[in-house]
């Protein structure tokens, strides 16, 4: 899959920051660095675009997000990565 906007690279960086960051708040705020440059148009599939929009809306207001919402967003980033990568998720 071609990735002209480095979408998969940005999602990989977001996952790395989620895995290595300290504390939910800091990890959540690090998503800003990785995901805010992306746009819905960077996601060719409609389901990926919709999931990105949910993440974008959540990350766009980090101070008003509770712990459960942050963890839900972390899960969405994981799912979005698998939608966009050429790898297969093993369950």
Backbone as a chain_set.jsonl record, in Angstrom:
{"seq": "XXXXXXXXXXXXXXXXXXXXXXXXXXXXXXXXXXXXXXXXXXXXXXXXXXXXXXXXXXXXXXXXXXXXXXXXXXXXXXXXXXXXXXXXXXX", "coords": {"N": [[0.847, -1.178, 0.0], [0.597, 2.158, -0.844], [1.777, 5.064, 0.831], [1.493, 8.063, 0.894], [1.277, 10.2, 2.682], [2.608, 9.519, 4.922], [1.085, 8.132, 6.762], [0.937, 5.568, 7.997], [3.452, 5.522, 9.157], [3.184, 7.631, 10.988], [1.14, 6.61, 12.595], [2.508, 4.406, 13.604], [4.481, 5.699, 15.107], [2.804, 6.901, 16.987], [1.817, 4.631, 18.296], [4.212, 3.684, 19.376], [4.794, 5.745, 21.187], [2.646, 5.418, 22.896], [3.242, 2.945, 23.97], [5.67, 3.35, 25.268], [5.529, 5.642, 26.772], [5.02, 7.459, 29.878], [2.444, 7.272, 32.076], [-1.046, 7.825, 31.58], [-2.084, 10.361, 30.777], [0.151, 11.769, 29.725], [0.868, 10.056, 27.633], [-1.441, 10.189, 26.119], [-1.469, 12.892, 25.374], [0.802, 12.903, 23.8], [-0.08, 11.812, 21.488], [-1.013, 13.929, 20.028], [1.228, 15.081, 18.772], [1.871, 13.113, 16.915], [-0.502, 12.527, 15.455], [-2.027, 14.817, 14.766], [-1.087, 16.181, 12.413], [-2.225, 14.689, 10.39], [-5.006, 14.148, 8.123], [-8.5, 13.492, 7.516], [-8.664, 12.734, 4.827], [-6.348, 11.363, 4.396], [-6.797, 8.759, 4.847], [-7.78, 6.109, 3.105], [-9.924, 4.218, 3.202], [-13.343, 4.18, 4.144], [-14.175, 3.304, 6.748], [-11.793, 3.495, 8.182], [-11.32, 6.228, 7.93], [-13.5, 7.257, 9.375], [-12.93, 6.24, 11.941], [-10.488, 7.511, 12.409], [-11.446, 10.141, 12.543], [-12.948, 10.047, 14.907], [-10.868, 9.624, 16.747], [-9.342, 11.933, 16.281], [-11.154, 13.937, 17.066], [-11.292, 13.382, 19.793], [-8.613, 13.609, 20.674], [-8.18, 16.229, 20.086], [-9.091, 17.786, 22.185], [-7.562, 17.484, 24.749], [-7.507, 18.1, 27.536], [-10.047, 17.806, 28.595], [-10.645, 15.123, 28.75], [-11.338, 12.04, 30.23], [-9.85, 9.257, 32.103], [-10.914, 6.727, 31.266], [-11.874, 7.385, 28.724], [-9.49, 8.105, 27.483], [-8.163, 5.629, 27.417], [-9.883, 4.241, 25.756], [-9.465, 5.639, 23.4], [-6.783, 4.981, 22.974], [-7.068, 2.313, 22.273], [-8.487, 2.638, 19.899], [-6.513, 3.834, 18.294], [-4.749, 1.714, 18.049], [-6.396, -0.102, 16.609], [-6.804, 1.415, 14.283], [-4.209, 1.558, 13.28], [-3.853, -1.146, 12.473], [-5.78, -1.305, 10.507], [-4.663, 0.306, 8.559], [-2.079, -0.63, 8.079], [-0.037, -2.983, 6.248], [0.148, -5.309, 7.486], [-1.14, -8.187, 9.291], [-3.396, -8.463, 11.947], [-2.942, -10.482, 14.747], [-4.966, -12.53, 16.637]], "CA": [[0.0, 0.0, 0.0], [1.334, 3.428, -0.866], [1.483, 5.875, 2.016], [2.1, 9.339, 0.549], [1.231, 11.17, 3.779], [3.267, 8.885, 6.063], [0.038, 7.803, 7.711], [1.331, 4.392, 8.777], [4.594, 5.929, 9.965], [2.673, 8.431, 12.105], [0.434, 5.698, 13.494], [3.546, 3.627, 14.286], [5.048, 6.584, 16.134], [1.801, 7.056, 18.047], [1.832, 3.388, 19.071], [5.448, 3.645, 20.155], [4.665, 6.663, 22.33], [1.704, 4.816, 23.832], [3.892, 1.811, 24.622], [6.856, 3.729, 26.035], [5.281, 6.826, 27.592], [4.725, 7.27, 31.292], [1.182, 7.882, 32.481], [-2.051, 7.943, 30.528], [-2.22, 11.742, 30.289], [1.299, 12.084, 28.879], [0.768, 9.247, 26.414], [-2.55, 10.735, 25.344], [-1.048, 14.163, 24.778], [1.81, 12.644, 22.761], [-0.782, 11.522, 20.241], [-1.113, 15.188, 19.283], [2.413, 15.22, 17.928], [1.867, 12.143, 15.836], [-1.718, 12.407, 14.652], [-2.655, 16.071, 14.344], [-0.809, 16.574, 11.022], [-3.016, 13.895, 9.448], [-6.359, 14.606, 7.793], [-9.343, 12.353, 7.137], [-8.373, 12.35, 3.447], [-5.166, 10.504, 4.391], [-7.269, 7.406, 5.106], [-8.571, 5.803, 1.91], [-11.14, 3.455, 3.498], [-14.335, 4.941, 4.909], [-14.165, 2.932, 8.16], [-10.574, 4.069, 8.757], [-11.546, 7.682, 7.997], [-14.413, 7.509, 10.491], [-12.212, 5.986, 13.19], [-9.55, 8.621, 12.582], [-12.195, 11.326, 12.965], [-13.246, 9.867, 16.334], [-9.618, 9.858, 17.474], [-9.013, 13.351, 16.109], [-12.049, 14.714, 17.918], [-10.93, 13.128, 21.187], [-7.274, 14.144, 20.933], [-8.224, 17.677, 19.913], [-9.428, 18.448, 23.457], [-6.999, 16.55, 25.712], [-7.704, 18.417, 28.95], [-11.375, 17.423, 29.04], [-10.839, 13.698, 28.531], [-11.066, 11.217, 31.406], [-8.993, 8.078, 31.922], [-11.58, 5.703, 30.456], [-11.912, 7.875, 27.346], [-8.136, 8.006, 26.946], [-7.878, 4.225, 27.116], [-10.67, 3.909, 24.575], [-8.757, 6.245, 22.276], [-5.588, 4.16, 22.739], [-7.549, 1.137, 21.559], [-8.819, 3.079, 18.541], [-5.259, 4.029, 17.561], [-4.296, 0.355, 17.744], [-7.25, -0.615, 15.526], [-6.548, 2.185, 13.072], [-2.925, 1.093, 12.755], [-4.036, -2.414, 11.779], [-6.544, -1.033, 9.287], [-3.826, 0.993, 7.587], [-0.823, -1.319, 7.77], [-0.172, -4.164, 5.383], [0.268, -6.475, 8.375], [-2.388, -8.761, 9.779], [-3.466, -8.545, 13.398], [-3.134, -11.833, 15.262], [-5.81, -12.513, 17.846]], "C": [[0.888, 1.236, 0.0], [0.867, 4.281, 0.302], [2.076, 7.271, 1.821], [2.121, 10.363, 1.691], [1.86, 10.62, 5.055], [2.279, 8.525, 7.168], [0.446, 6.629, 8.599], [2.521, 4.728, 9.665], [4.131, 6.735, 11.178], [1.91, 7.559, 13.102], [1.423, 4.82, 14.263], [4.196, 4.443, 15.391], [4.098, 6.781, 17.293], [1.774, 5.805, 18.914], [3.08, 3.281, 19.93], [5.348, 4.56, 21.377], [3.675, 6.126, 23.351], [2.361, 3.693, 24.62], [5.021, 2.236, 25.556], [6.642, 4.929, 26.943], [4.937, 6.46, 29.022], [3.427, 8.002, 31.613], [0.228, 8.076, 31.311], [-2.121, 9.342, 29.941], [-1.084, 12.094, 29.341], [1.247, 11.314, 27.567], [-0.328, 9.789, 25.513], [-2.134, 12.026, 24.65], [0.017, 13.97, 23.699], [1.155, 12.285, 21.432], [-0.94, 12.775, 19.384], [0.032, 15.33, 18.294], [2.341, 14.325, 16.705], [0.665, 12.243, 14.914], [-2.298, 13.71, 14.129], [-2.284, 16.503, 12.924], [-1.649, 15.81, 9.986], [-4.403, 14.494, 9.262], [-7.197, 13.385, 7.433], [-9.049, 11.848, 5.723], [-7.156, 11.425, 3.342], [-5.525, 9.032, 4.602], [-8.218, 7.005, 3.983], [-9.884, 5.067, 2.2], [-12.065, 4.264, 4.41], [-14.303, 4.587, 6.397], [-12.926, 3.478, 8.865], [-10.716, 5.582, 8.916], [-12.436, 8.034, 9.178], [-13.723, 7.295, 11.83], [-11.193, 7.087, 13.452], [-10.28, 9.861, 13.085], [-12.567, 11.24, 14.445], [-12.013, 10.155, 17.183], [-9.277, 11.339, 17.44], [-9.876, 14.226, 17.015], [-11.677, 14.577, 19.387], [-9.592, 13.767, 21.537], [-7.264, 15.661, 20.845], [-8.554, 18.45, 21.175], [-8.903, 17.604, 24.612], [-7.315, 16.848, 27.176], [-9.061, 17.959, 29.473], [-11.669, 15.945, 28.935], [-10.443, 12.927, 29.786], [-10.253, 9.978, 31.065], [-9.639, 7.007, 31.053], [-11.63, 6.109, 28.986], [-10.532, 7.804, 26.704], [-7.831, 6.573, 26.551], [-8.66, 3.752, 25.893], [-9.982, 4.438, 23.312], [-7.494, 5.447, 21.948], [-5.967, 2.914, 21.931], [-7.894, 1.481, 20.109], [-7.567, 3.265, 17.699], [-4.7, 2.672, 17.153], [-5.081, -0.207, 16.56], [-6.974, 0.103, 14.209], [-5.212, 1.794, 12.448], [-3.12, -0.182, 11.94], [-4.848, -2.24, 10.515], [-5.642, -0.497, 8.178], [-2.553, 0.251, 7.212], [-1.083, -2.497, 6.838], [-0.002, -5.45, 6.192], [-1.112, -6.992, 8.737], [-2.332, -8.857, 11.294], [-3.726, -9.989, 13.791], [-3.906, -11.763, 16.561], [-5.803, -13.856, 18.508]], "O": [[1.834, 1.323, 0.782], [-0.294, 4.222, 0.706], [3.042, 7.635, 2.491], [2.916, 11.302, 1.655], [1.675, 11.178, 6.137], [2.598, 8.603, 8.355], [0.312, 6.698, 9.821], [2.593, 4.269, 10.805], [4.639, 6.536, 12.281], [2.024, 7.75, 14.312], [1.205, 4.522, 15.437], [4.434, 3.935, 16.486], [4.52, 6.825, 18.449], [1.713, 5.904, 20.14], [3.016, 2.84, 21.078], [5.77, 4.188, 22.472], [3.843, 6.351, 24.55], [2.072, 3.508, 25.802], [5.298, 1.548, 26.539], [7.481, 5.211, 27.798], [4.608, 5.316, 29.334], [3.333, 9.217, 31.437], [0.633, 8.441, 30.207], [-2.209, 9.494, 28.723], [-1.32, 12.655, 28.272], [1.55, 11.864, 26.508], [-0.17, 9.845, 24.294], [-2.42, 12.222, 23.468], [0.123, 14.785, 22.782], [1.765, 12.437, 20.373], [-0.994, 12.69, 18.157], [-0.175, 15.659, 17.126], [2.705, 14.728, 15.6], [0.802, 12.061, 13.704], [-3.006, 13.696, 13.122], [-3.104, 17.147, 12.27], [-1.765, 16.242, 8.839], [-4.905, 15.235, 10.107], [-6.644, 12.344, 7.078], [-9.174, 10.652, 5.458], [-6.957, 10.776, 2.314], [-4.656, 8.162, 4.542], [-9.34, 7.505, 3.914], [-10.868, 5.284, 1.493], [-11.61, 4.944, 5.33], [-14.395, 5.484, 7.234], [-13.005, 3.882, 10.026], [-10.283, 6.149, 9.92], [-12.165, 8.993, 9.901], [-13.91, 8.083, 12.757], [-11.048, 7.546, 14.585], [-9.776, 10.558, 13.966], [-12.509, 12.242, 15.159], [-12.094, 10.838, 18.203], [-8.958, 11.927, 18.473], [-9.374, 15.151, 17.655], [-11.741, 15.549, 20.14], [-9.46, 14.399, 22.586], [-6.424, 16.311, 21.468], [-8.321, 19.657, 21.232], [-9.694, 17.06, 25.383], [-7.381, 15.921, 27.983], [-9.213, 17.745, 30.676], [-12.829, 15.542, 29.022], [-9.36, 13.128, 30.336], [-10.0, 9.686, 29.896], [-8.975, 6.435, 30.188], [-11.45, 5.271, 28.103], [-10.409, 7.481, 25.522], [-7.3, 6.325, 25.469], [-8.16, 2.961, 25.094], [-9.932, 3.757, 22.288], [-7.169, 5.257, 20.776], [-5.25, 2.523, 21.011], [-7.62, 0.697, 19.2], [-7.549, 2.9, 16.523], [-4.23, 2.506, 16.028], [-4.49, -0.728, 15.614], [-6.917, -0.524, 13.151], [-5.097, 1.708, 11.226], [-2.602, -0.285, 10.827], [-4.628, -2.958, 9.54], [-5.835, -0.81, 7.004], [-2.003, 0.478, 6.135], [-2.22, -2.938, 6.673], [-0.01, -6.547, 5.634], [-2.121, -6.322, 8.517], [-1.325, -9.287, 11.856], [-4.614, -10.643, 13.243], [-3.541, -11.023, 17.475], [-6.453, -14.041, 19.537]]}, "num_chains": 1, "name": "protein.A"}
